[in-house]
Amino acid sequence: MKKQGEELMPQTRMILKGGFDTFFHKGTNGRWRDVLSADELKLYDAAATRELTPVCRRWLENGGRA
């Protein structure tokens, strides 16, 4: 997606500092797990369970992979 960022999201240059170059980072799913503390992961889990359908959560966490 980063390679096609300008094509996929041309408006990001106006909205986000750095545009799609900073919005799309490494494209590796699950990197956020190494960034958040155990307490933050608990908060995420509670919010995800409360706000997302199981299908949406799977997509969000795994990039569409089961």
Secondary structure, DSSP 4 states (H G I P E B T S, - for coil): --TTHHHH-TTHHHHSTTHHHHHS-S--TTGGGGTS-HHHHHHHHHHHHHHS-HHHHHHHHHTT--
